[in-house]
Amino acid sequence: MANQPVLHSTFVVERNYPQPPDRVFAAFAQPSRKRRWYAEGDHEIQEFEMEFRVGGSERFRYRFKEGHPIAGSEIANESIYQDIVAEKYIVMASKMSLNEKPIVVTLTTLEFLPAATGTDFMLTNQGAFLDWSEGPQMLEAGWRALLDRMAKELAQ
């Protein structure tokens, strides 16, 4: 299957943050905090809406600025929170589109585990990448960069 139209991939990213689970969880739960580390960056935000509750949705649309390899292209992320247990885990189903064409559908689980050194955090991403063979590596690299940004947000 050399030209497999749907590529299935799972990756796990683990981190330890020196802050307690309630503080790390809040970085995902509070819209203003999440927008700072998750949405702001080398692109122009078109929309960021977040209703953090089971069954609630999150929408994030942006365009890449000049100088980026795909400048002018629009990315849209749409998520539904499937389950939330405060300070323990978040499960969400998401779809990412490039210029209105779906490129990946994911199930992402975020776990917040108390540790002697703060919080052990684990992100598990299970995805169906649609005609996007480099997608798994790009999405994992994106999450790793976002979690680095979140660490800076938590340190403030």
Secondary structure, DSSP 8 states (H G I E B T S, - for coil): -TT-SEEEEEEEEEEEESS-HHHHHHHHH-HHHHIIIII-SSEEEEEEEE--STT-EEEEEEEE-TTSTTTT-EEEEEEEEEEEETTTEEEEEEEEEETTEEEEEEEEEEEEEEETTEEEEEEEEEEEEES-TTHHHHHHHHHHHHHHHHHHHHH-
